[in-house]
């Protein structure tokens, strides 16, 4: 059984604790109300293996507000390498022997924060690991709570570098709340699949906008299936179209709102007239199943059975 309470994994946060203790304390500090200085006579150590300005300064400021002391190293790897066996355990034990009461640990290596906590010498706070940042998630959740009155029932758009650990942490935290709708719009990268799955499993509706990636992936699958069925030379033109609408779908026990993809395939001699290609039903079924299973963000596939005229071959 754990000797200390650690803050390591955002998915392990308890909503009652977050709202009843964390948010309540933040409210008191914000309005300068009376509160118990929990760090009085205690100290924390920022053991950072990655550079940080805001996170480290925030912890040091928080320690001061709580009548505690804070210490840090600019680059812990200069003094405390983490790759040697049991080294991180020894570091935590040494800091405990110096009467440090809390360690905030940041590392770009997987498993370091968890290994430090397993030493059970003192509470360990994850100040940023490769795919999580629970204290940043708490700060973001409190901002939503403070600005909008509650977190429940909100539609939240996340725009930017979706591969960043801060995004993953926020999404994991939002999964604690009810009736959350997420719109993910990447400038670069994607949210890890396991984070999306965690959100959906906890009732979050996730809508992903990955238009270019989704279309190219679906188009590649479409042409691969046509070739595999031996139909490539029978078709004059074939392509996928990502429609500007979302469709209700189901993933597990939760509803999704994701993209609709149309497939177009025609036969023609000169492009002036064209007929839609009559795929065997089993080929269409295979194409549809693969696209929905393999292309994230698509939950419905349709096939265009319009001839030219009156329709055109292309979609504009």
Secondary structure, 3 states (H helix, E strand, C coil): CCCCCCECCHHHCCHHHHHHHHHHHHHHHHCCCCCCCCCCCCEEEEEECCCCCHHHHHHHHHHHHCCCEEEECCCHHHCCCCCCCCHHHHHHHHHHHCCCCEEEEECCCCCHHHHHHHCCCCEEEECCECCECHHHHHHHHHHHHHHHCCCCCCEEEEEEECCCHHHHHHHHHHCCCCCCEEEEEEEECCCCHHHHHHHHHCCCEEEEECHHHHHHHHHHHHHHHHHHCCCHHHCCEEEEEEEEEEEEEEECCEEEEEEEEEEEEEECCCCCCEEECCCCHHHHHHHHHHHHHHCCCEEEEEECCCCECCCCCCCC
